[in-house]
Structure formats: C-alpha cells, structure tokens
Amino acid sequence: MKAEGWFVDPFGAHEARWFSGGWPTALVRDSGVESHEDPPGTTYVGHLTPADEESSVGLDDMRRAGTVDEAYDPSTGVRAVWEWFLREKP
C-alpha cells in the first residue's frame, strides 16, 4: 500500500508533509498550520512515520459527497445571475 496522508517530513524541513500515492506533496504542516513548499529534488530514504492526526481543519469543516444538509435548488444560481444583470445600474 502506498503512503497516503500526513507523515513526519522525511526531509526534515517541516514537522509533517502530506503524501499522496506514496509521493511527497507540497502540502506541509508546522505547529498545526498548513502551508505549501515543494519537496526537495532528492529522494527520501527509510521508512515513513505517520504524523499526529492534528490538522488545522477540523472534521466538522469537511463535507462528504452525498451528504445533504439542505435541499439543492439548481435554479438558485441562474436566478441570482439574472437578478445581477437586470438590477438597476447607477
């Protein structure tokens, strides 16, 4: 199985780095704050250590596909666009 998720940054530049499909990404985390920095051009050696599951985004901020909080009305967006175009202009 290929690494997916937060791991201790094997390059030592940050506390944690996000891995996707076994590859290091630019998404990094220090003291719970996420930022972006491309991984170095060198490859990492050794085993990856999973990082703490702490994240700056709480699970309550996440929305899952198929979760319905309220009814979706596809005409709402279209109606808003027409109202913007038809408004009285200064």
Secondary structure as GFF3:
##gff-version 3
##sequence-region A 1 90
A	DSSP	beta_strand	5	8	.	.	.	ID=ss1
A	DSSP	beta_strand	16	20	.	.	.	ID=ss2
A	DSSP	beta_strand	23	30	.	.	.	ID=ss3
A	DSSP	beta_strand	33	36	.	.	.	ID=ss4
A	DSSP	three_ten_helix	59	61	.	.	.	ID=ss5
A	DSSP	alpha_helix	75	86	.	.	.	ID=ss6
###
